[in-house]
Amino acid sequence: MTKIIGREREIKMFNKLLNSKSPEFLALYGRRRVGKTFLIREYLKSHIEFSFTGSFEAETNIQLDNFFREYIYRTKGKKETTIPKNWNIAFSHLADYLYLLQKKKKKIVVFIDELPWLDTPKSGFVSALEYFWNKHVSTMDNMLLIVCGSAASWMQQKLFKAKGGLYNRITKRIKLNPFNLQETELFCKSKHLKLSKYQIVQLYMVMGGIPFYLNELTQGKSSTQLINEICFSPTGLLANEYDQLYYSLFKNAHNHISIIEALANTPNGMIRAELVKKSGLPDGGTFTRTVDDLLESGFITKYKPFNKKKKDIIYRLIDLYSLFYLKFIKNNVSEQSHTWQKISNSPSFTAWSGYAYENICMIHIKQILIKMGLSGTFTETSSWKHRGDDETPGAQIDLLIDRRDGVVNLCEAKFTQEEYIITKKYIADLRRKRSVFSHVTKTKKQVVTTLITTYPAIRNKYYLEEVHSEITMNDLFV
């Protein structure tokens, strides 16, 4: 258990289920490589009496053979010796084995991993699972059935919104999210990596808080060396992860990739009509399902701009690895050892790092609100854009915090390698944005400027005139 970093909320849920006096059915899901399997196997290893994992694109007979191998191992070959012909028979065998374990006082865990991969065409897997729970497991008070999957849309449709025998049967659900910055720092420390917070933010921009990616980090190297090794070397994990990531998660993954790549070209996001046009997908059910898949899996996010209607919802790509791959890795994998060092000194990196830092801020809204003393205040985060007209110039605010206490914070994120200096030109731009926002929206709330920097900005006269509050990189590690 000492190997587990963070995950306090999930562990609290596990403990509650282990202490339950009733049969429990937990569904845990989250994007690929986020650490679902590790968490379950590591924390619940003393309770697991049967564990089985689906295989990607394997036929039903292969899946059944794999299932039976685990069954033989658990029963030591003392029961059935013939591979089951279908999932009903397979689960019947498993139920017989579990009935023998009912004398045990502690909670017994059955763990079925990569559940969506088991639902092959005409396999009858879902109906067999329904019967297994309804007929057998739901009668065993010391049972905890855990199912796990990376394909969030499948989990939603077949389990959470099921209309058949599994309707309302899931007793608990957990969506496992990537690490935040604090958890990423703890992970790095557990690997004895001597990295500054700035270097950790750089790494987070590249791979997000995905534990499987972070596990590639090795001691004695700078963030620049690590990024070059993991992303730009032909044998680096993230040099070849992109296609595999989407094709292992989604059927018709080319549709998902079309949306991801359309959004990658517009870092500030776009409305649905624009996304339909840029992705090349027809507007309809397929487009809606594809977007929902990506939203549920955490690759993209959506939000309603300030004072706008539902039709104006903005979709934005927030998967940091996908953004980085499409911007830099895709055409730059080589045997050279200094690829990233060259790129990171280019103007394109400066522009990209600003967008990446904005995404990190959006992911860490909770930490920003804590620093601002707003964790107990009702707030809504959104964006705002005015295209400009004869009366007022155009203005864009990528992150604003609308507060119930009568204040709107217009947030400006700045990623720099040193203390940020506010110039006369920049302060004029901030004032213009604030003025245009107040005039166009006609808000009666107090509108103030909040700066989100890496290192504290120098408090010159321009800073003191305009900046109401400041969040620094360290505050995001709370």
C-alpha positions in Angstrom: 0.0 0.0 0.0 3.0 2.3 0.5 3.4 2.4 -3.3 0.1 4.2 -3.8 0.4 7.9 -4.4 -2.6 10.1 -3.7 -6.0 8.5 -4.4 -7.4 9.3 -0.9 -10.9 9.6 -2.2 -10.8 6.3 -3.9 -9.2 4.5 -0.9 -11.9 5.9 1.4 -14.5 4.4 -1.0 -12.7 1.1 -1.0 -12.7 0.9 2.8 -16.4 1.7 2.9 -17.1 -1.1 0.5 -14.9 -3.6 2.3 -16.8 -2.8 5.6 -20.2 -3.1 4.0 -22.5 -5.9 5.2 -24.1 -6.2 1.8 -23.0 -7.4 -1.6 -21.4 -4.5 -3.6 -21.0 -3.9 -7.3 -18.3 -1.2 -8.1 -17.6 0.1 -11.5 -14.3 2.0 -11.9 -13.4 3.7 -15.1 -10.9 6.3 -16.5 -8.8 7.0 -19.5 -6.1 4.5 -20.6 -2.8 4.5 -18.5 -4.3 6.4 -15.6 -3.6 3.6 -13.0 -6.9 1.8 -12.5 -5.6 -1.7 -12.5 -2.6 -0.9 -10.3 -4.8 0.9 -7.7 -7.2 -2.1 -7.4 -4.6 -4.8 -7.4 -2.3 -3.0 -5.0 -4.8 -1.8 -2.4 -7.2 -4.8 -2.5 -4.7 -7.6 -3.2 -5.4 -9.4 0.1 -9.1 -9.5 -0.7 -9.0 -10.6 -4.4 -10.1 -14.2 -4.9 -10.6 -14.0 -8.6 -9.1 -11.7 -11.1 -9.5 -11.7 -14.9 -8.6 -9.2 -17.7 -10.1 -8.9 -21.1 -7.8 -8.9 -24.2 -7.9 -6.3 -26.9 -9.7 -7.5 -30.1 -9.5 -11.1 -29.0 -12.3 -13.5 -30.1 -14.7 -14.9 -27.6 -13.1 -18.3 -27.5 -9.7 -16.8 -26.6 -11.3 -14.7 -23.9 -13.1 -17.8 -22.5 -9.8 -19.7 -22.6 -8.0 -17.0 -20.6 -10.9 -16.9 -18.1 -10.7 -20.6 -17.6 -6.9 -20.5 -17.0 -7.5 -18.2 -14.1 -10.3 -20.4 -12.8 -8.1 -23.5 -12.9 -5.4 -21.6 -11.0 -7.8 -20.4 -8.3 -9.5 -23.8 -7.9 -6.2 -25.7 -8.3 -7.9 -27.8 -11.0 -10.1 -29.7 -8.5 -13.4 -28.7 -10.2 -14.4 -28.3 -13.9 -11.7 -29.2 -16.4 -13.3 -28.3 -19.7 -13.1 -24.8 -21.2 -16.7 -23.3 -21.0 -18.4 -22.9 -24.3 -20.0 -19.5 -23.4 -20.1 -16.8 -20.8 -23.1 -18.2 -19.0 -21.3 -21.5 -18.3 -18.1 -19.6 -17.4 -19.9 -17.4 -14.8 -21.8 -20.5 -13.5 -18.4 -22.1 -12.7 -17.2 -19.0 -11.0 -20.4 -18.8 -8.9 -19.9 -22.4 -7.7 -16.4 -21.5 -6.6 -17.6 -18.3 -4.8 -20.2 -20.2 -2.9 -17.4 -22.3 -1.4 -15.8 -19.1 0.0 -18.9 -17.8 1.8 -17.5 -19.0 5.2 -14.8 -16.3 5.0 -15.5 -13.4 7.2 -13.6 -10.8 5.2 -15.0 -9.2 2.0 -14.2 -11.3 -1.1 -13.3 -9.4 -4.3 -13.9 -10.5 -7.8 -12.1 -8.2 -10.2 -12.9 -8.2 -13.9 -10.6 -5.8 -15.8 -11.0 -4.2 -19.3 -14.7 -5.2 -19.3 -15.5 -3.5 -22.7 -13.0 -5.7 -24.4 -14.9 -8.8 -23.3 -18.1 -7.6 -25.0 -17.3 -9.0 -28.4 -20.1 -9.3 -31.1 -22.6 -12.0 -30.3 -20.6 -13.1 -27.2 -23.5 -12.7 -24.8 -21.1 -11.4 -22.2 -23.3 -8.6 -20.9 -26.4 -10.7 -20.4 -24.3 -13.4 -18.7 -22.8 -10.8 -16.4 -26.3 -9.6 -15.6 -27.4 -13.1 -14.6 -24.2 -13.7 -12.6 -24.9 -10.6 -10.5 -28.7 -11.0 -10.2 -28.8 -14.7 -9.5 -25.6 -15.3 -7.5 -23.4 -12.4 -6.3 -26.3 -10.2 -5.1 -27.2 -13.0 -2.6 -23.6 -13.1 -1.1 -23.2 -10.5 1.6 -19.4 -10.8 1.7 -19.0 -10.2 -2.1 -17.5 -7.1 -3.8 -17.7 -7.4 -7.6 -15.4 -4.8 -9.3 -15.5 -4.2 -13.0 -13.1 -1.8 -14.7 -12.7 -0.3 -18.1 -11.0 2.4 -20.1 -13.7 2.9 -22.7 -15.9 5.3 -20.7 -18.7 5.4 -23.3 -19.1 1.6 -23.1 -19.2 1.8 -19.3 -21.9 4.5 -19.5 -24.1 2.8 -22.0 -23.8 -0.8 -20.8 -23.6 -0.3 -17.1 -24.6 3.1 -15.8 -27.5 3.7 -18.2 -28.3 0.0 -18.8 -32.0 -0.7 -19.3 -31.8 -4.4 -18.9 -30.9 -6.7 -16.0 -28.0 -4.4 -14.9 -30.3 -1.4 -14.5 -29.6 0.3 -11.2 -27.4 -2.6 -10.1 -24.1 -0.7 -9.8 -23.9 0.2 -6.1 -20.9 2.5 -6.5 -18.9 4.1 -9.3 -15.5 5.8 -9.4 -14.0 7.8 -12.3 -10.2 7.8 -11.8 -8.7 11.0 -12.9 -5.0 11.7 -13.8 -2.7 13.0 -11.0 -2.8 16.7 -10.2 0.4 18.6 -9.8 0.7 17.8 -6.1 0.3 14.1 -6.7 2.7 14.3 -9.6 5.3 15.9 -7.3 4.7 13.1 -4.7 5.1 10.5 -7.5 8.4 12.0 -8.5 9.7 12.1 -5.0 8.7 8.4 -4.5 11.0 7.7 -7.5 13.8 9.8 -5.9 13.7 12.3 -8.7 15.2 15.7 -7.9 13.1 18.0 -9.9 12.0 21.5 -9.2 8.4 22.5 -9.3 9.1 24.4 -12.6 10.5 21.2 -14.1 7.5 19.2 -12.9 5.2 21.7 -14.6 7.2 21.3 -17.8 6.8 17.6 -17.6 3.1 17.9 -16.8 2.6 20.1 -19.9 3.9 17.1 -21.9 2.3 14.1 -20.3 -0.3 15.4 -17.9 -0.7 13.5 -14.7 -0.8 10.0 -16.3 1.1 7.6 -13.9 2.1 5.2 -16.7 3.8 8.0 -18.5 5.4 9.5 -15.4 6.8 6.0 -14.6 9.2 6.5 -17.5 11.0 9.3 -15.7 14.5 8.3 -14.5 17.0 9.7 -12.0 19.8 12.1 -12.7 18.3 13.9 -15.7 16.8 17.3 -16.2 13.2 17.7 -17.5 14.6 18.7 -20.9 16.6 15.5 -21.1 13.7 13.4 -20.0 11.3 14.9 -22.5 13.8 14.4 -25.3 14.3 10.7 -24.3 10.7 9.8 -23.7 9.1 11.8 -26.6 11.6 12.3 -29.4 13.7 9.1 -29.4 12.3 6.5 -31.8 12.1 4.0 -28.9 10.5 6.5 -26.5 7.2 5.5 -25.0 5.4 8.8 -26.0 6.9 8.8 -29.5 4.5 6.0 -30.5 1.6 6.3 -28.0 -0.8 8.6 -29.8 -2.6 6.3 -32.3 -2.5 3.3 -29.9 -4.1 5.5 -27.2 -7.3 6.2 -29.3 -7.6 3.0 -31.3 -7.4 0.9 -28.1 -10.2 3.0 -26.5 -12.7 3.6 -29.3 -14.4 1.8 -32.2 -14.1 4.0 -35.3 -11.3 5.9 -33.5 -10.6 7.9 -36.7 -13.7 9.9 -35.8 -12.3 10.7 -32.4 -8.9 11.6 -33.8 -10.6 14.0 -36.3 -12.2 15.9 -33.5 -9.0 15.9 -31.4 -6.9 17.2 -34.3 -9.5 19.9 -35.2 -9.4 21.1 -31.6 -5.6 21.0 -31.4 -5.5 23.5 -34.2 -7.7 25.9 -32.2 -6.3 25.9 -28.7 -8.9 28.3 -27.3 -11.7 25.9 -28.4 -14.7 26.2 -30.7 -18.4 25.9 -30.8 -20.2 22.8 -32.1 -20.9 24.2 -35.6 -17.2 25.1 -36.0 -16.1 21.7 -34.7 -18.4 19.9 -37.1 -16.9 21.9 -40.0 -13.3 21.6 -39.0 -13.5 17.8 -38.1 -15.1 16.9 -41.4 -17.7 14.7 -39.6 -21.4 15.0 -40.5 -23.5 16.7 -37.9 -25.7 14.1 -36.2 -25.7 11.1 -33.9 -22.2 9.8 -34.8 -20.7 13.3 -34.1 -22.6 13.6 -30.8 -21.6 10.1 -29.6 -17.9 10.8 -30.5 -17.9 14.1 -28.6 -19.5 12.4 -25.6 -16.9 9.7 -25.7 -14.1 12.2 -25.6 -15.8 14.3 -22.8 -16.5 11.3 -20.6 -12.9 10.0 -21.1 -11.5 13.4 -20.1 -9.7 14.2 -23.4 -11.8 17.3 -24.0 -13.9 19.6 -21.9 -16.8 21.9 -22.6 -18.0 25.1 -20.9 -20.6 27.9 -21.6 -19.0 31.3 -22.2 -20.0 34.1 -19.8 -23.6 35.3 -20.4 -24.0 33.0 -23.4 -26.6 30.3 -24.2 -26.3 26.5 -24.5 -25.7 26.7 -28.2 -22.6 28.7 -27.6 -20.9 26.0 -25.6 -17.1 25.8 -26.3 -15.3 22.5 -26.7 -11.6 22.5 -25.9 -8.9 19.9 -26.0 -7.3 19.5 -22.5 -5.4 16.2 -22.9 -1.9 17.6 -22.5 -0.2 14.7 -24.2 -2.3 14.9 -27.3 -1.7 18.6 -27.6 2.0 18.1 -27.2 2.2 15.2 -29.6 0.4 17.0 -32.4 2.3 20.2 -31.9 5.9 18.9 -31.5 6.4 15.1 -31.5 4.5 14.0 -34.6 7.1 15.2 -37.1 10.2 15.4 -35.0 11.1 11.9 -33.8 14.7 11.2 -34.6 18.0 9.8 -33.2 19.2 13.3 -32.3 19.8 13.9 -28.6 19.0 17.6 -28.6 15.7 17.8 -30.5 13.6 19.2 -27.6 16.4 21.6 -26.5 16.2 23.2 -29.9 12.4 23.3 -30.0 12.0 24.6 -26.5 14.1 27.7 -27.5 11.8 28.5 -30.4 9.0 31.1 -30.7 6.5 28.3 -31.3 7.3 26.8 -27.9 6.7 30.2 -26.2 3.3 30.5 -27.8 2.4 26.8 -27.1 3.5 26.9 -23.5 1.1 29.7 -22.8 -1.9 27.6 -24.0 -0.5 24.6 -22.1 -0.2 26.5 -18.9 -3.8 27.8 -19.3 -5.0 24.2 -19.6 -3.1 23.3 -16.4 -4.8 26.2 -14.7 -8.2 24.9 -15.9 -7.4 21.5 -14.5 -6.4 23.1 -11.2 -9.4 25.4 -10.7 -9.9 23.9 -7.2 -6.4 24.9 -6.2 -6.9 28.4 -7.6 -10.1 28.9 -5.7 -8.4 27.7 -2.4 -5.6 30.3 -2.9 -8.2 33.0 -3.5 -10.2 32.0 -0.4 -13.2 31.0 -2.6 -13.4 27.3 -1.9 -16.7 27.9 0.1 -18.1 30.5 -2.4 -20.3 29.5 -5.3 -18.3 30.1 -8.5 -18.6 29.4 -12.2 -15.6 29.2 -14.5 -15.9 30.1 -18.2 -14.4 32.1 -21.0 -15.5 35.1 -23.0 -14.8 36.6 -26.4 -15.9 39.7 -28.2 -15.2 39.9 -31.9 -15.2 43.7 -32.0 -17.5 46.2 -33.7 -17.8 49.8 -34.6 -18.1 50.8 -30.9 -15.6 48.5 -29.1 -12.4 46.6 -30.1 -12.2 42.8 -29.9 -11.2 41.1 -26.7 -10.7 37.6 -25.5 -10.5 36.1 -21.9 -9.7 32.5 -21.8 -10.4 32.0 -18.1 -12.8 33.9 -15.9 -14.3 33.2 -12.5 -17.8 34.4 -12.0 -18.5 34.7 -8.2 -21.8 34.7 -6.3 -20.3 37.5 -4.1 -20.5 40.1 -6.8 -17.0 39.9 -8.3 -15.7 38.6 -11.7 -12.0 37.7 -11.9 -10.5 38.0 -15.3 -7.6 35.6 -15.2 -4.4 36.0 -17.2 -2.0 33.1 -17.3 1.7 33.7 -18.0 4.3 30.9 -18.2 7.8 32.3 -17.9 11.2 31.0 -16.8 11.7 33.9 -14.3 9.8 36.6 -12.5 7.3 38.2 -14.8 7.6 41.9 -15.5 4.4 43.8 -16.4 5.1 46.5 -18.9 3.3 49.7 -19.8 2.0 48.1 -23.0 0.8 44.9 -21.3 -1.0 46.9 -18.5 -2.8 48.9 -21.2 -4.0 45.6 -22.8 -5.3 44.3 -19.5 -7.2 47.5 -18.9 -8.7 47.4 -22.4 -9.9 43.8 -21.9 -11.5 44.7 -18.5 -13.1 47.8 -19.9 -14.5 46.0 -23.0 -15.8 43.1 -20.9 -17.6 45.4 -18.5 -19.1 47.5 -21.4 -20.2 44.6 -23.6 -21.6 42.3 -20.9 -23.1 45.2 -19.0 -22.3 43.3 -15.8 -23.0 45.1 -12.6 -20.4 43.0 -10.8 -16.9 44.3 -9.8 -14.5 43.2 -12.6 -10.9 42.6 -11.4 -7.7 41.2 -12.9 -6.1 38.1 -11.6 -2.6 37.1 -12.7 -1.6 33.4 -12.8 2.2 33.2 -13.1 4.9 30.6 -12.7 7.1 32.8 -10.5 5.8 35.9 -8.7 5.5 39.0 -10.9 7.6 42.0 -10.0 5.4 44.4 -8.1 6.2 47.6 -10.1 3.8 50.5 -10.4 1.9 48.9 -13.3 1.3 45.7 -11.2 0.0 47.8 -8.3 -2.3 49.8 -10.5 -4.1 46.8 -12.2 -3.5 43.4 -10.6 -6.1 42.6 -7.9 -4.8 39.1 -7.0 -2.0 36.8 -8.1 -1.7 33.0 -8.2 1.7 31.4 -8.7 2.9 28.0 -9.8 3.4 26.9 -6.2 -0.2 27.6 -5.4 -1.2 25.0 -8.0 0.6 22.3 -6.0 -1.8 22.5 -3.1 
